[in-house]
Amino acid sequence: MFQGTGSDVGKSLIVAGLARAFTLRGLRVRPFKPQNMSNNAAVTADGGEIGRAQALQARAARVAPSVHMNPVLLKPQSDIGSQVIVQGRAQGTARAADYQKLKPALMAAVLESYERLRSEADLVLVEGAGSASEINLRANDIANMGFARAANVPVVLIGDIDRGGVIASLVGTRAVLPEEDAAMIVGFLVNRFRGDPTLFAAGMEEISTRTGWQALGLVPFFKEARRLPAEDALALDAVSLPKPGARIRIAVPLLPRIANFDDLDPLEAEPGVEVVRVRPGTPLPVDAALVLLPGSKSTMADLEDFRREGWDIDLLAHVRRGGRVLGLCGGYQMLGRTLTDPEGVEGPPGTVPGLGLLDVDTVLSGEKRLVAVTGTAGGVPLSGYEMHMGVTEGPGRARPFAEIDGAGQEGAVSEDGRVAGTYAHGLFADDRQRSRWLAALGAPPSTLDYEAGIEATLDALAAHLEKHIDLDRLLELAGRIQPSSRP
């Protein structure tokens, strides 16, 4: 199990890289995260949803993603409450304080899923959540030491030197952990190192001396990580790399409850495209070729924030100038005439006006559609997935965005063709669809093979970790596989 001294220390990336590295050694590998909190989710082969990081880790292990790889997923809907997904299915919502009371009951599902993966694999790589030192949340914990103790899984602790204070964070974690928990930790990794590693050799020794844990690797910063889908919305705070050759700008307003923001990654990977993440307090840029409204975990609340920022005024001005607009999932719902929540799925029951750019209305419901889809859009093949609650209907549906295999017409397009909405996530990861959109926007022809780039990056990450982590020692510490037992 890989736990961290804090959030965003690189746990997900290290597990993905190790999953590919051990798979290349011929082992049957499965990723597992007992509890995850993220609005960036993926549809699984068995018809549920899990955190995006576990889907990437499954890909790294060259297996289909399963709901058992992330049995408890929390999808924040507000600052204090989340939708609770158990083994791929929504089980309702819970405020933070109430969720703590649910944990003992959820441990059974967590252990059941873990045992399923364990029975089919040579090696299960477990990812913790947040910080191992959150002793205020230790009672009934299912995400870190509570799981490690219940499943008797040895722990490797990861610290991030790039943020500073890595010696204090690792040694401090040892200081605050109860002895029974600290005994589960068998070693540590220091991640995201920059510079001459010999200059930190004394630091690694000092950590070992003060904690009693063995050093398993000093991992240099892996700059290609930006090419892989990120799970945490913290990634949206990163500074975009300059693109002097960019021909078009795509503006994306960053709403508080943004979901499935990996829809942006393929566009950001295009050298001819500059994706402008528009933060609160900033107007939508007037020179954008496209304004893209992304998915949302709480559409009505995000629509209120959209208006509060004045972005609704900016968007109407963009349309009057002849600009194009695309709404994905929650963004599609915002573009309609009304949104109605009769069951109180997102909050108090009621109806709010939409942005009025598509002649459709949305009614939210508690039933979630989770399915991979194929079809055509604009005469070009499409592949992606749907993950949404609610039904959208209206005259605008007579001008559909796409034709989905086995399901018929989907989405809506305005009469002038400049505003469109769809429930299809993953649209731009499909090279064919991305090329269609870029051509329509006046961008240079796309030569990017996005999926091949993901595979190449996973292979490079695996090679990076092979070089800087003692993988044979990790297998020995796992206690179930001898390094020489497989090729």
C-alpha positions in Angstrom: 0.0 0.0 0.0 1.2 3.5 -0.9 0.2 6.2 1.4 1.3 9.9 1.4 2.3 12.5 3.9 -0.3 14.7 2.2 -2.6 15.1 -0.8 -1.1 15.4 -4.2 2.3 14.0 -3.4 2.2 11.7 -6.4 0.6 8.5 -5.1 -1.7 8.0 -8.1 1.1 8.5 -10.6 3.5 6.2 -8.7 0.9 3.4 -8.5 0.2 3.8 -12.3 3.9 3.6 -13.1 4.5 0.6 -10.9 1.4 -1.1 -12.4 2.9 -0.8 -15.8 6.4 -1.7 -14.7 5.3 -4.9 -12.9 3.0 -5.8 -15.8 5.9 -5.6 -18.1 7.7 -8.1 -15.8 4.9 -10.5 -16.5 2.9 -10.2 -13.3 -0.9 -10.0 -13.1 -1.3 -6.6 -11.4 -4.5 -4.9 -10.1 -4.8 -1.3 -8.7 -6.9 -0.7 -5.7 -8.0 2.4 -3.8 -10.4 1.8 -0.8 -11.8 5.3 -0.7 -11.4 8.1 -3.2 -12.7 11.6 -3.3 -12.9 13.0 -6.8 -15.4 14.4 -9.3 -13.2 13.1 -12.1 -14.6 9.6 -12.7 -14.6 6.9 -15.3 -17.2 4.4 -16.5 -16.1 0.8 -15.8 -16.5 -2.4 -17.9 -18.9 -3.8 -15.3 -21.3 -0.8 -15.6 -20.3 1.4 -12.6 -17.9 4.3 -11.9 -14.6 4.7 -10.2 -12.0 7.5 -9.8 -10.2 8.5 -12.9 -6.8 7.6 -11.4 -7.9 4.0 -10.9 -9.0 3.8 -14.5 -5.6 5.0 -15.6 -3.9 2.5 -13.3 -6.0 -0.3 -14.7 -4.9 0.8 -18.2 -1.3 0.8 -17.0 -1.9 -2.8 -15.8 -3.5 -3.6 -19.1 -6.8 -4.8 -17.6 -10.3 -3.5 -17.9 -11.3 -1.1 -15.0 -13.7 -2.6 -12.4 -15.8 -1.1 -9.7 -13.8 -3.2 -7.2 -10.7 -1.2 -7.9 -12.3 1.8 -6.1 -15.2 0.5 -4.0 -16.0 3.8 -2.2 -16.0 7.0 -4.3 -17.0 10.3 -2.8 -18.1 13.0 -5.3 -18.2 16.4 -3.6 -21.4 18.3 -4.3 -20.7 21.1 -1.8 -18.1 22.1 0.7 -19.5 19.8 3.4 -21.4 17.0 1.5 -20.7 14.4 -1.2 -22.5 11.8 -3.2 -21.5 8.3 -2.0 -20.7 5.7 -4.6 -20.3 2.1 -3.3 -18.9 -0.5 -5.7 -19.8 1.7 -8.7 -23.4 2.7 -7.7 -24.7 5.8 -6.1 -26.0 5.2 -2.5 -27.2 8.7 -1.8 -25.5 11.8 -0.3 -23.9 12.4 3.0 -22.5 15.4 4.9 -18.9 15.1 6.0 -19.8 14.5 9.6 -22.5 11.9 8.7 -20.1 10.1 6.4 -17.8 9.3 9.3 -20.6 7.3 10.8 -21.0 5.3 7.6 -17.4 4.1 7.5 -17.8 0.9 9.6 -20.5 -0.4 7.3 -18.5 0.5 4.2 -15.4 -1.4 5.4 -17.2 -4.7 4.5 -17.6 -3.6 0.9 -14.0 -2.4 0.8 -12.6 -5.7 2.0 -14.9 -7.7 -0.3 -13.6 -5.8 -3.3 -10.0 -6.1 -2.2 -10.3 -9.9 -1.8 -11.8 -10.2 -5.2 -8.8 -8.4 -6.8 -6.4 -10.3 -4.6 -7.8 -13.6 -5.8 -7.2 -12.8 -9.5 -3.8 -11.1 -9.2 -0.1 -11.8 -8.4 0.2 -8.2 -7.0 -2.3 -5.6 -5.8 -1.1 -2.1 -5.6 -3.1 -0.2 -3.0 -3.3 3.6 -3.0 -4.1 5.5 0.2 -6.1 8.8 0.3 -5.0 12.2 1.6 -2.5 12.0 4.4 -1.5 9.1 6.6 -1.0 11.6 9.5 -4.7 12.7 9.7 -5.1 11.1 13.1 -8.2 13.2 13.7 -9.9 10.9 11.1 -8.3 7.7 12.3 -11.4 6.3 14.0 -13.2 3.9 11.6 -10.7 4.8 8.9 -11.1 2.8 5.6 -8.7 4.8 3.4 -5.3 4.6 5.0 -4.1 2.8 8.2 -7.5 1.5 9.0 -7.5 -0.5 5.8 -3.8 -1.4 6.0 -4.4 -2.9 9.5 -7.7 -4.7 8.5 -6.2 -6.3 5.4 -2.6 -6.7 6.9 -1.0 -4.8 4.0 2.5 -3.4 4.4 2.7 0.4 3.7 5.2 2.5 1.8 5.0 6.2 2.7 5.5 8.8 0.0 6.8 12.4 0.6 6.9 15.2 -1.9 10.2 17.1 -1.8 9.0 19.6 -4.5 6.7 21.3 -2.0 9.4 21.6 0.6 9.7 20.2 4.1 9.9 16.6 3.1 12.1 15.5 6.0 9.7 17.1 8.5 6.7 15.7 6.8 8.0 12.1 6.8 9.5 12.3 10.3 6.5 14.2 11.6 4.2 11.4 10.3 6.2 8.9 12.3 5.9 11.1 15.3 2.1 11.4 15.3 1.2 7.8 14.3 0.2 5.3 17.0 2.8 2.6 17.3 0.5 -0.1 15.8 0.0 2.0 12.7 3.7 3.1 12.4 4.6 -0.6 12.5 2.8 -1.2 9.2 5.2 1.2 7.4 8.1 -0.8 5.9 9.8 2.0 3.9 9.5 5.4 2.2 9.9 7.1 -1.1 10.8 10.8 -1.7 9.1 12.0 -4.9 9.5 14.9 -7.4 13.2 15.5 -6.7 15.0 18.1 -8.8 18.8 18.5 -9.0 21.8 16.5 -8.0 20.6 13.4 -5.9 23.9 13.2 -4.1 23.0 16.4 -2.3 20.0 14.7 -0.7 21.8 11.5 0.3 22.3 12.7 3.8 18.6 13.7 4.0 17.5 10.1 3.0 19.8 8.7 5.7 18.4 11.2 8.3 14.8 10.2 7.5 15.8 6.5 7.9 17.5 7.1 11.2 14.7 9.1 12.7 11.8 6.9 11.5 13.4 3.4 11.4 12.0 3.0 7.8 14.2 1.9 4.9 14.7 4.2 1.9 13.2 2.6 -1.2 13.9 5.4 -3.7 14.5 9.0 -4.5 12.3 9.7 -7.5 13.2 12.6 -9.8 10.5 14.9 -11.1 8.8 13.3 -14.1 7.8 16.2 -16.3 5.9 14.0 -18.8 3.3 13.4 -16.0 1.3 16.4 -17.4 0.5 14.2 -20.4 -1.5 11.8 -18.3 -5.1 12.4 -17.1 -5.1 14.1 -13.7 -7.7 13.1 -11.1 -7.5 15.9 -8.6 -8.9 19.3 -9.4 -5.7 20.8 -7.9 -4.2 20.0 -11.4 -6.4 22.8 -12.8 -4.4 25.3 -10.7 -1.2 24.4 -12.6 0.2 27.1 -14.9 -0.4 26.2 -18.5 2.7 25.9 -20.7 3.2 28.7 -23.2 2.2 27.8 -26.8 3.8 30.3 -29.2 2.5 28.4 -32.2 -1.1 28.2 -31.0 -3.6 29.3 -33.7 -6.9 29.3 -31.7 -8.0 29.8 -28.1 -10.6 27.7 -26.3 -12.0 29.2 -23.1 -13.1 27.0 -20.2 -14.7 28.7 -17.2 -13.5 26.9 -14.1 -16.6 26.4 -11.9 -16.3 25.2 -8.3 -17.9 21.8 -8.8 -16.2 21.0 -12.2 -16.3 17.3 -13.1 -14.6 15.1 -15.6 -12.2 17.8 -16.4 -9.9 15.3 -18.2 -12.1 16.1 -21.2 -9.7 19.1 -21.6 -6.5 17.1 -21.7 -6.5 16.1 -25.4 -7.1 19.8 -26.4 -4.3 20.9 -24.2 -2.0 18.4 -25.8 -2.6 20.0 -29.3 0.3 22.3 -30.2 -2.0 24.6 -32.2 -4.5 25.1 -29.4 -4.3 27.2 -26.3 -6.8 26.2 -23.6 -7.5 29.2 -21.4 -8.7 28.2 -17.9 -10.9 31.1 -16.9 -10.8 31.6 -13.2 -13.3 33.4 -11.0 -12.9 37.2 -11.2 -11.7 37.0 -14.9 -13.9 37.6 -17.9 -14.2 35.2 -20.8 -11.6 36.2 -23.4 -13.1 38.0 -26.4 -10.8 36.3 -28.9 -11.8 32.7 -28.0 -12.9 30.6 -31.0 -14.8 28.3 -28.6 -16.2 28.5 -25.1 -16.4 25.1 -23.6 -18.7 24.5 -20.6 -17.4 21.4 -18.9 -19.2 18.8 -16.7 -20.4 19.7 -13.2 -21.2 17.6 -10.1 -23.9 20.2 -9.1 -25.2 21.8 -12.2 -27.7 24.2 -10.7 -25.3 25.5 -8.1 -22.5 26.0 -10.7 -25.0 27.8 -13.0 -25.6 30.2 -10.2 -21.9 30.8 -9.8 -21.6 31.2 -13.6 -24.1 34.0 -13.4 -22.5 35.5 -10.3 -19.2 35.9 -12.2 -21.0 37.7 -15.1 -20.0 34.9 -17.5 -23.5 34.6 -18.8 -23.2 38.2 -20.2 -19.8 37.4 -21.6 -21.1 34.2 -23.2 -24.0 36.0 -24.9 -21.5 38.6 -26.3 -19.3 35.8 -27.5 -22.3 34.3 -29.4 -23.3 37.7 -30.9 -19.7 38.0 -32.2 -20.2 34.7 -34.0 -18.3 32.5 -31.5 -19.0 28.9 -30.9 -20.2 27.2 -27.7 -20.0 23.6 -26.6 -21.6 22.2 -23.4 -20.5 18.8 -22.1 -22.9 17.0 -19.8 -23.6 19.5 -17.0 -22.5 22.3 -19.4 -25.1 21.0 -21.9 -27.8 21.2 -19.2 -26.8 24.8 -18.4 -27.2 25.8 -22.1 -31.0 24.9 -22.1 -34.0 26.9 -21.2 -34.7 25.4 -17.7 -33.2 23.0 -15.2 -35.7 21.3 -12.8 -34.8 19.2 -9.8 -38.2 17.8 -8.5 -36.6 15.2 -6.2 -34.0 17.4 -4.6 -31.1 15.5 -6.2 -28.7 18.4 -6.0 -30.3 20.5 -3.3 -33.8 22.0 -2.5 -36.4 21.0 -5.2 -37.1 23.7 -7.7 -36.6 25.1 -11.2 -34.0 27.6 -12.4 -33.7 29.3 -15.8 -30.8 28.1 -18.0 -28.7 30.2 -20.3 -31.3 29.8 -23.1 -28.9 29.1 -25.9 -30.4 25.7 -26.7 -34.1 25.0 -27.0 -34.2 22.1 -24.5 -35.2 21.6 -20.8 -33.5 19.3 -18.3 -35.2 17.4 -15.5 -32.8 15.9 -12.9 -33.4 12.5 -11.3 -31.8 10.1 -9.0 -31.1 7.6 -11.7 -27.6 7.8 -13.2 -26.7 6.8 -16.7 -23.3 5.1 -16.9 -22.4 3.6 -20.3 -19.7 3.6 -22.9 -21.0 4.9 -26.2 -20.1 4.8 -29.9 -21.8 6.5 -32.8 -21.3 9.4 -35.2 -21.3 13.2 -34.8 -21.0 15.5 -37.8 -20.7 12.5 -40.0 -17.5 11.4 -38.2 -17.3 8.3 -35.9 -17.5 9.0 -32.1 -16.5 7.0 -29.0 -16.8 8.1 -25.4 -19.0 7.6 -22.4 -22.0 9.0 -20.6 -22.2 9.7 -16.9 -25.1 11.9 -15.9 -28.3 12.2 -13.9 -31.2 13.7 -15.7 -33.1 13.7 -19.0 -32.9 16.6 -21.5 -35.8 17.1 -24.0 -37.2 19.8 -26.2 -37.5 21.1 -29.8 -33.7 21.5 -30.0 -33.3 17.8 -29.9 -34.7 17.7 -33.5 -31.2 18.9 -34.4 -29.2 16.3 -32.6 -25.5 16.5 -31.8 -24.9 12.8 -32.4 -26.4 9.5 -33.4 -25.5 7.0 -30.7 -25.4 3.3 -31.6 -28.4 1.5 -30.1 -29.7 4.6 -28.5 -30.6 7.0 -31.3 -30.3 10.7 -31.4 -28.4 12.5 -28.6 -27.7 16.1 -27.7 -28.8 19.3 -29.4 -27.5 22.0 -31.7 -28.8 25.5 -32.2 -30.5 26.6 -35.4 -27.4 28.5 -36.6 -25.1 25.5 -35.6 -22.9 27.6 -33.4 -24.1 26.3 -30.0 -24.1 22.6 -29.2 -24.6 20.3 -26.2 -23.9 16.6 -25.6 -23.8 14.1 -22.8 -20.8 12.4 -24.4 -17.6 12.6 -22.3 -14.3 11.7 -23.9 -15.3 13.4 -27.1 -11.9 15.0 -27.7 -9.9 11.9 -26.7 -11.3 10.5 -30.0 -8.8 11.7 -32.6 -11.4 11.7 -35.3 -13.8 14.0 -33.4 -11.0 16.3 -32.1 -9.8 16.7 -35.7 -13.3 17.6 -36.8 -13.7 20.3 -34.2 -10.3 21.8 -34.7 -10.9 22.0 -38.5 -14.2 23.8 -37.9 -12.5 26.2 -35.5 -9.7 27.0 -38.0 -6.9 25.2 -36.1 -4.0 23.5 -38.0 -4.7 19.9 -38.9 -4.2 17.6 -35.9 -1.4 15.0 -36.2 -1.8 13.9 -32.5 -2.5 10.3 -31.7 -3.7 10.9 -28.2 -4.2 7.3 -27.0 -0.8 6.3 -28.3 0.7 9.2 -26.4 -0.9 8.0 -23.2 0.6 4.5 -23.7 4.1 5.9 -24.5 4.0 8.0 -21.4 3.0 5.1 -19.2 5.9 3.1 -20.6 8.3 6.0 -20.0 6.9 6.4 -16.4 7.5 2.7 -15.8 11.1 2.9 -17.0 11.6 6.0 -14.8 10.4 4.2 -11.7 12.4 1.0 -12.6 15.5 3.2 -12.5 14.9 5.0 -9.3 12.9 2.6 -7.0 14.0 -0.8 -5.8 11.2 -2.8 -7.4 12.7 -6.1 -6.3 12.7 -5.0 -2.7 9.0 -3.9 -3.1 8.1 -7.4 -4.2 9.9 -8.9 -1.2 8.1 -6.5 1.1 4.8 -7.4 -0.4 5.5 -10.9 1.0 3.7 -12.8 -1.6 6.0 -12.9 -4.6 9.6 -13.7 -5.0 11.4 -11.5 -7.5 12.7 -14.5 -9.4 9.4 -16.4 -9.6 8.3 -14.7 -12.9 10.1 -13.4 -16.0 
